[in-house]
Amino acid sequence: MEILTLGQKIKKLRKERNLTLKELAGNRVTAAQISHIERDKSYPSQDLLEYFSQKLSVSVDYLVESKEAQVKQISESILLKGEYYIKNKKLKSAKDELTKVIELCREYNVNSLCANAKFLLGQVYRDEGDFTMAASMFERSLILNIKTSNVKGALGCYLELGKVYMLQKCYKPATDKFIQGKNYLVDNNVINYDIERLLYINLSYCSMELGAHDDAIFYSKKVDEIEEKMKDYKHKGNSLFLLGNKYMGEGDYIRARKYFSRALDVFNEHEKKLEQAKTYLVMSYIHENLKQYEEALEKVKSAYEIHKDIENEQLVEIMFDYTRALLNKGEVESAKELSKKALATAIKLKNKLLEAKAIKYYAKSHLKEGNVEIALENMNRNIELVSKYGAKKDIADAYFEAADIYAHVSKDKELECYSKGVELYKELKIIYY
């Protein structure tokens, strides 16, 4: 990763070709003149540059390329490598490469590429779960992007900063960042429907989480308006989904179902599989709350069929919803088989909390069948895992669910589990009595 002056390049090339000063000089110049050029004490004429180009078998452009141009070329190459590592989840390697770019750009004051490197490094820290460092990198990238008038880069930083806060469930600061991004868009007279749409989608979600339902509707309608302007009916499903989510949050399941159905039509038309699965899941939840168990089972089964070949955490969560729907319909054997499959996938993914949840559903399947002893054995195993790997609320909920099973065989054990759950809720200040 050498950044060389013209003289340093000539000296390096001369030595690589085993030429003496006199041999390179030939009958064109003296060895002393070559020495001066190599030490950057004098600059060769155009004719002499062309002579060096032929003698050293390189282009004139390479010889006269400035340090800044070299830094940009090297940095851009390393940035591409860093992006490749991020895409392939090689985060340590990505961090090493991006740090090189930052140090190089800082030394030669190349702010634009330094901003890009810090943005990518923010993504690395975010993927590692280090949200403090991620936010710090996105903030630093934002400052450099504003300094270099890179409006698109700055808007990307506002979006990522908001998302980092959302990942921490800090919806108020997330909202602030998205609004700052929206204002920056307006202040710079930029028309970018893609970014504006993303800002409003995230603002709508944050508003729902903060209980600001009127704002959530306002932002959802903004998304709808933008998609109409874009004639982007492929994405129109997202705004319909947001409105459905908003009404579901208010408990208005009938209206929510209407919007989710319209969103599903759009996703089906454009074959957006993951969005289809997500919509099927929330519609299953709505049907379950309306006690329409057959429809709930049908919807969650559709989500499972879409996801079943992708072994990840989301698939396991879908399997839990599917198991619950099967139990609601009384299809106990199928529920047991599916919960065992979920357990095997959770073990393969090395996710102990999902493993615990799968065991819980296996216990519930046996309880539904009347096998209380097997249900208790598995529920106690669930408590062991959650106590070791889960948060206090998860542990409390596990005790409450165990209490429900013990109610069938032992009032003392039921009370013991219930009391443990209550004590944990008190510690968390969920209850005070």
Buried (B, 14 or more C-beta within 10 A) or exposed (E): EEBBBBBBBBBBBBEEEEBEBEEBBEEBBEEEBBBBBBEEEEEBEEEBBEBBBEBBEBEEEEBBBEBEEBBBEBBEEBBEBBBEBBEEEBBEBBBBBBBBBBEBBEEBEBBBBBBBBBBBBBBBBBEEEBBEBBBBBBBBBBBBBBEBEBBEBBBBBBBBBBBBBBEEEBBEBBBBBBBBBBEBBEEBEBEBEEBBBBBBBBBBBBBBBBEBBEBBBBBBBBBBBBBEEBEBEBBBBBBBBBBBBBBBBEEEBEBBBBBBEBBBBBBBEBEBEEBBBBBBBBBBBBBBEEEBBEBBBBBBBBBBEBBEEEEEEBBBBBBBBBBBBBBBBEBBEBBBBBBBBBBBBBEEBEBBBBBBBBBBBBBBBBBBBEBBEBBBBBBBBBBEBBBEBBEBBBBBBBBBBBBBBBBEEBEEBBEBBBEBBBBBBEEEEEEEE
